[in-house]
Amino acid sequence: MEEIVTLIQNFGFPIACTIALFIMLKNEQKEHREETQKHNEAMNDLKLSFTNALNEQKSDMVSAINNNTLVIQKLLDRLDDEK
């Protein structure tokens, strides 16, 4: 019986510390995983917003270029009519 008490006294604290550190590490990993997931979701939302804004600007630019092309064509037609 004395040997068991001695073993617990000698190895109990290191084993308890190891278990406590293991539990702490698992909790940290879980928190890190959740935080990373939140950051990834936020980045995906930003990418989507940025892509939508670029597509809208692209559409506006295409429309402006088409309108300018029509105006230039009308000017060319008027110049041809004056000749």
RACORJO-V500300 format. One record per residue. N is the residue number from 1. RES is the residue in three letters. PSI is psi as a letter, one per 20 degrees, with the letter a starting at -180 (none if undefined). OMEGA is omega in degrees with one decimal (NA if undefined). Layout:
<<N:RES:PSI:OMEGA> <N:RES:PSI:OMEGA>>
This chain:
<<1:MET:h:179.7> <2:GLU:h:179.8> <3:GLU:h:178.8> <4:ILE:g:178.6> <5:VAL:g:179.3> <6:THR:g:178.0> <7:LEU:g:179.7> <8:ILE:g:179.6> <9:GLN:h:-177.0> <10:ASN:h:-173.5> <11:PHE:i:-177.7> <12:GLY:g:-178.8> <13:PHE:g:178.3> <14:PRO:h:178.8> <15:ILE:g:178.8> <16:ALA:g:177.9> <17:CYS:g:179.1> <18:THR:g:179.0> <19:ILE:g:179.7> <20:ALA:g:178.5> <21:LEU:h:177.8> <22:PHE:g:179.5> <23:ILE:g:179.4> <24:MET:g:179.1> <25:LEU:g:178.9> <26:LYS:g:178.6> <27:ASN:g:178.4> <28:GLU:g:179.0> <29:GLN:g:179.2> <30:LYS:g:178.8> <31:GLU:g:179.6> <32:HIS:g:179.0> <33:ARG:g:-179.9> <34:GLU:g:179.4> <35:GLU:g:178.2> <36:THR:g:178.7> <37:GLN:g:177.9> <38:LYS:g:179.1> <39:HIS:g:178.8> <40:ASN:g:177.9> <41:GLU:g:178.6> <42:ALA:g:178.2> <43:MET:g:178.4> <44:ASN:h:176.8> <45:ASP:g:178.4> <46:LEU:g:178.5> <47:LYS:g:179.9> <48:LEU:g:178.7> <49:SER:g:-179.9> <50:PHE:g:179.3> <51:THR:g:178.6> <52:ASN:g:179.0> <53:ALA:g:178.4> <54:LEU:g:179.0> <55:ASN:h:178.1> <56:GLU:g:178.2> <57:GLN:g:179.0> <58:LYS:g:179.2> <59:SER:g:178.2> <60:ASP:g:180.0> <61:MET:g:178.1> <62:VAL:g:178.5> <63:SER:g:179.2> <64:ALA:g:179.0> <65:ILE:g:178.3> <66:ASN:g:177.7> <67:ASN:g:178.0> <68:ASN:h:178.0> <69:THR:g:178.3> <70:LEU:g:179.8> <71:VAL:g:178.9> <72:ILE:g:179.3> <73:GLN:g:177.5> <74:LYS:g:177.4> <75:LEU:g:178.2> <76:LEU:h:178.5> <77:ASP:g:179.0> <78:ARG:g:178.1> <79:LEU:h:177.9> <80:ASP:h:-179.8> <81:ASP:h:-179.0> <82:GLU:h:-178.2> <83:LYS:none:NA>>
